[in-house]
């Protein structure tokens, strides 16, 4: 299937890479990000056809909106049907992109082969309180984005050598009060009922927790999804990457990509992905370290 390197479907921009590869993976960025968020991941997934959109109201999809998980899922479903091989794809999402991936499973399960989601658990009370003051949080993000490089790197947790100035420029442009408030509201309104609907779609989903998330919440998500599944959904698994930040595709893209590949291929997960006990049917395999490979945290894998 031949797809232009950069294209748009009904106004939603996306980049298409490696179109001759037989399996399609969709990569969905975090709130305020852009497709450039994946620039250090996509070279490590060169054996896959990659579709990497800018979500509504973000960067080159800025004219599409208003941003919502529902609109995002509907537009991405169209991209998958029109451009993915066999009209289906493995879907990967971080933070807001993770919620959109789950919404895609809920609304358009026919387009999803599997999902790999990080940073998209239903919000606990602390984060609901934090999100109830989006203007303050948005101003804080603006201060970080306009800080000197060393300050910004320390505040975000991004690997210094992976800083992408074009991405930072796009994030500054995307960081509006309107979009931030909308994103916070969308996260607050995504409920357990939504999660249960996702479970009934019976899709295999990897839930990957960062150090900022409560393990119990990710375990409960996996339990709900696994219990409601009848086949593939029962293979849903939860993992913890201990040193990972929220948008850890910008912290350790190599480890992130290894997890994507393992999940898509139904192979053992990398050693840094610690299985969370207690989820339904949990007995995940993990890759055995080769000689000289240690079980290191994400900041040590380059």
Buried (B, 14 or more C-beta within 10 A) or exposed (E): EEBEEEBBBEEBBBBBBBBEBEBBBBBBBBBBBBBBBBBBBBEBBEEBBBBBBBBBBBBBBBEBBEBBBEBBBBBBBBBBBEBBBEEBBBBBBBBBBBBBBBBBBBBBBEBBBBBBBBBBBBBEEEBEEBBEEBEEBBEEBBEBBEBEEEEBBEBBBBBEEBBBEEBBBBBEBBBBEEBBBBBBBBBBEBEEEBBBBBBBBBBBBBBBBBBEBEBEBBBBBBBBBBBBBEEBBBBBBBBBBEBBBBBBBBBBBBBBBBBBBBBBEEEEBBBBBBBBEBBBBBEBEBBEEEEEEEEEBBBEBE
